[in-house]
């Protein structure tokens, strides 16, 4: 991916322009808390390529990016995930509580005004994927993208919405997230619920991949000979490619999450889809390979040197 501004990078896949919008890239949580199933030695054994983009060795902390993707496809502008938003009440959620960023300014730097966005894709309804769905207008939350349809997984809308009492009442913040970032979209008549498969245009298709949340999804891109899959939170770190049986601590249905991860990784390897996770730092996207029945990291999507790692399972 190339661009002088490290927060706004772009590439072209077939007839689709892909623009990466990076709000921040920094240490997030200790690896033991975020990936409890990953042995401590895995990080050290792969330090040469995990650090500094994906791991901070000194504190043993996972390094994540908060980012979104803009796709210019078939004459429309599609925004994939919308970060954490500004000025939100997110008690107990660290950097997401009353966070501030220049997300709309970064979009403007990429030539995207709010009124230009035709489709917003929320891969799932966690705090860091829906925040810029809305903005504060005189004390009321309203859709940030006035001309867009918001594609929302129906299973997540049910689970995190009032019908299922805001995530079964597991944490109060789920109600806050729904009320300021999802409900206003529905009130404006801009929300579109979907399940299973949903075709956006001739290049882009949404597909359910549950486990991380009930409605977690991936977005597949196929244009010409190019293929990519935007996998949301199916993975949070490249170590999960080497060890797909290991979930993040935020996965609600662990066994289902593992099954979805293996399925999507397998197809990405077999069909040479560029893997585009929501939170990978560095180049942000890479190819996946099969290696003796396991998965390995292929080339990263960068104009510079290609890096790779060996698999261990």
C-alpha positions in Angstrom: 0.0 0.0 0.0 1.3 3.4 -0.9 0.7 7.0 0.2 2.9 9.7 1.8 0.4 10.0 4.6 0.8 6.9 6.9 -2.8 7.4 8.1 -4.3 7.3 4.6 -3.0 4.6 2.3 -4.4 3.2 -0.9 -4.1 0.4 -3.4 -6.2 -0.9 -6.4 -7.6 -4.4 -6.6 -9.1 -5.0 -10.1 -11.6 -2.2 -10.6 -11.9 -1.4 -6.9 -9.8 1.3 -5.1 -9.1 0.4 -1.5 -8.2 3.2 0.9 -7.0 2.5 4.4 -7.8 5.0 7.2 -5.7 4.5 10.3 -6.9 6.4 13.4 -4.2 5.0 15.7 -1.7 2.2 16.0 -0.4 1.5 19.5 0.0 -1.0 22.4 -3.4 -2.2 23.5 -3.5 -5.0 26.1 -1.2 -7.6 27.6 -1.0 -10.7 25.4 -1.9 -13.0 28.3 -5.2 -11.1 28.7 -6.1 -10.6 25.1 -5.0 -14.0 23.7 -5.1 -16.4 26.7 -4.7 -19.5 24.5 -1.5 -18.4 22.9 1.6 -19.7 24.7 4.1 -17.0 25.8 6.9 -18.6 23.8 5.0 -18.0 20.5 5.5 -14.3 20.8 9.2 -14.5 21.6 9.8 -17.2 18.9 8.3 -14.8 16.3 9.7 -11.5 17.7 11.7 -10.7 14.5 8.5 -10.0 12.5 5.9 -9.4 15.3 7.7 -6.4 16.8 7.1 -3.6 16.6 3.9 -3.6 14.5 2.1 -6.3 16.3 3.8 -6.9 19.6 5.7 -4.8 22.2 8.3 -7.2 23.7 9.3 -5.1 26.7 5.8 -5.1 28.2 4.5 -8.2 26.4 1.7 -6.1 25.0 -0.3 -6.7 21.8 -0.1 -3.8 19.4 -3.3 -3.1 17.4 -4.4 -0.6 14.9 -7.8 1.2 14.9 -8.7 1.5 11.2 -11.4 1.6 8.6 -11.5 0.9 4.9 -13.0 2.9 2.0 -13.8 0.9 -1.1 -14.6 2.8 -4.4 -16.6 0.1 -6.2 -19.0 0.1 -9.1 -19.5 3.9 -8.9 -20.2 3.9 -5.2 -18.2 4.6 -2.0 -18.4 1.9 0.6 -17.0 2.5 4.2 -16.1 -0.7 6.1 -16.3 -0.2 9.9 -16.4 3.2 11.6 -14.0 3.1 14.6 -14.8 4.2 18.1 -16.3 7.7 17.6 -15.9 10.9 19.6 -17.2 11.8 23.0 -18.8 8.5 23.8 -19.6 7.2 27.3 -17.7 3.9 27.4 -17.0 3.3 31.1 -14.4 0.6 31.7 -13.4 0.5 28.0 -10.0 2.2 28.3 -9.1 4.3 25.2 -12.7 4.1 23.9 -14.1 6.1 26.8 -14.5 9.8 25.7 -12.1 9.2 22.9 -11.1 11.8 20.4 -9.9 11.4 16.9 -9.9 13.2 13.5 -11.6 10.4 11.7 -13.8 12.6 9.5 -10.7 14.7 8.8 -8.8 11.6 7.7 -11.7 10.7 5.4 -11.6 14.2 3.9 -7.9 13.8 3.3 -8.7 10.8 1.3 -11.2 12.8 -0.7 -14.3 11.4 1.0 -16.9 13.7 2.4 -19.7 12.3 4.7 -22.3 12.9 2.0 -20.2 10.9 -0.5 -20.6 7.6 1.4 -23.2 5.4 -0.2 -22.8 2.3 2.0 -21.6 1.8 5.5 -20.7 -1.8 6.5 -20.5 -2.7 10.2 -18.8 -6.1 10.2 -20.1 -6.5 13.7 -21.4 -4.2 16.5 -18.5 -3.9 18.9 -17.5 -0.5 20.2 -14.6 0.0 17.9 -16.5 -0.8 14.7 -19.6 1.4 14.9 -18.6 4.7 16.7 -18.5 7.0 13.7 -21.9 5.7 12.5 -23.2 8.8 14.2 -22.2 12.3 15.2 -23.5 14.7 17.8 -25.9 17.3 16.3 -27.0 19.8 19.0 -27.1 17.1 21.7 -28.7 14.4 19.4 -26.9 11.5 17.8 -27.6 11.4 14.1 -26.1 9.4 11.2 -22.7 10.7 10.2 -23.3 9.7 6.6 -26.6 11.1 5.6 -26.9 9.4 2.2 -25.7 6.0 3.2 -27.4 2.7 3.8 -25.9 1.0 6.9 -25.5 -2.7 6.5 -25.9 -4.2 9.9 -25.8 -8.0 10.7 -29.3 -9.0 11.9 -28.0 -11.4 14.5 -25.9 -8.7 16.1 -28.7 -6.2 16.0 -30.9 -8.6 17.8 -28.2 -9.6 20.4 -27.0 -6.1 21.2 -30.4 -4.4 20.7 -33.4 -4.0 23.0 -35.0 -7.3 21.8 -32.3 -9.3 23.5 -31.9 -6.7 26.2 -28.6 -5.2 25.0 -26.4 -8.3 24.9 -28.3 -10.2 27.6 -27.4 -7.4 30.0 -23.8 -8.7 30.3 -22.4 -5.2 30.4 -24.0 -1.8 30.5 -21.8 -0.4 27.8 -23.5 -2.6 25.2 -26.7 -0.6 25.7 -24.8 2.7 25.5 -23.2 1.6 22.2 -26.5 0.5 20.7 -28.3 3.7 21.8 -25.8 6.2 20.5 -24.4 4.3 17.4 -27.1 2.0 16.1 -30.5 3.1 17.2 -30.2 6.6 15.6 -29.4 4.9 12.2 -32.6 2.9 12.5 -34.6 5.9 13.5 -33.4 7.7 10.4 -34.5 4.8 8.2 -31.0 4.1 7.0 -30.4 0.7 8.7 -30.5 -2.4 6.5 -30.5 -5.8 8.4 -29.1 -8.8 6.6 -28.1 -12.4 7.4 -26.3 -15.2 5.6 -25.2 -13.5 2.3 -25.7 -10.0 1.1 -24.4 -8.8 -2.3 -23.5 -5.1 -2.4 -22.5 -5.0 -6.0 -20.8 -7.1 -8.7 -17.5 -6.9 -6.8 -18.5 -7.0 -3.1 -20.4 -9.6 -1.0 -21.0 -9.8 2.7 -20.9 -13.3 4.4 -21.8 -14.3 7.9 -18.8 -15.7 9.9 -20.2 -15.9 13.5 -18.4 -16.6 16.7 -16.6 -13.4 17.7 -20.2 -12.1 17.9 -23.4 -13.7 16.8 -23.5 -11.7 13.6 -19.8 -11.3 12.8 -19.2 -11.1 9.1 -16.6 -10.8 6.4 -16.6 -8.8 3.2 -15.4 -10.5 0.1 -13.9 -8.6 -2.9 -13.6 -10.2 -6.3 -12.7 -8.0 -9.3 -10.8 -9.3 -12.3 -8.2 -11.7 -11.1 -7.9 -9.9 -7.7 -9.4 -11.3 -4.5 -9.5 -10.0 -1.0 -11.5 -10.6 2.2 -12.0 -8.0 4.9 -12.4 -10.2 8.0 -13.2 -7.7 10.8 -12.3 -9.2 14.1 -12.0 -12.8 12.9 -8.3 -12.2 13.8 -6.7 -9.5 16.0 -3.1 -10.7 15.6 -1.0 -12.6 13.0 -0.3 -15.2 15.6 -3.9 -16.4 15.1 -3.0 -17.3 11.5 -0.2 -19.6 12.9 -2.5 -20.8 15.7 -6.2 -20.5 14.4 -7.4 -22.4 17.4 -6.6 -19.4 19.6 -9.3 -16.8 20.1 -9.2 -13.3 21.5 -10.8 -12.8 24.9 -13.6 -10.9 23.3 -15.0 -13.9 21.3 -18.5 -14.7 22.6 -18.7 -18.3 21.1 -15.1 -19.7 21.1 -15.7 -22.9 19.2 -17.8 -21.2 16.6 -15.1 -18.5 16.3 -12.4 -21.1 15.7 -14.6 -22.8 13.0 -15.2 -19.5 11.2 -11.5 -18.6 11.4 -10.3 -21.9 10.0 -12.9 -21.7 7.2 -12.1 -18.2 6.1 -8.3 -18.7 6.4 -8.6 -21.9 4.3 -10.5 -20.2 1.6 -8.1 -17.2 1.6 -5.2 -19.6 1.1 -6.8 -21.7 -1.6 -8.2 -18.8 -3.6 -5.3 -16.4 -2.9 -7.5 -13.8 -1.3 -5.7 -10.9 0.3 -6.5 -11.1 4.0 -7.5 -7.7 5.4 -8.2 -7.8 9.2 -9.6 -4.9 11.1 -6.7 -4.4 13.6 -3.4 -5.5 12.0 -0.7 -2.8 12.1 2.2 -2.6 9.7 1.1 -3.1 6.1 -2.4 -4.1 7.4 -3.0 -6.9 5.0 -1.3 -10.1 3.8 -1.6 -13.3 1.9 -2.1 -16.7 3.6 -0.4 -20.0 2.6 -0.9 -23.6 3.5 2.1 -25.4 4.9 1.9 -29.1 5.6 -1.7 -28.9 6.8 -1.1 -25.7 8.7 -1.3 -22.0 7.8 1.6 -19.7 7.2 2.0 -16.0 6.5 2.5 -15.1 2.9 3.6 -11.7 1.5 2.4 -8.5 3.1 0.6 -6.0 1.0 3.4 -3.5 0.8 5.4 -1.8 -1.9 8.5 -2.5 0.0 10.2 -5.7 1.2 8.0 -8.8 1.6 8.2 -10.5 5.0 7.0 -14.0 5.9 6.9 -16.3 8.8 6.9 -20.1 9.3 3.8 -21.9 10.6 3.6 -23.8 13.8 0.4 -25.3 15.2 
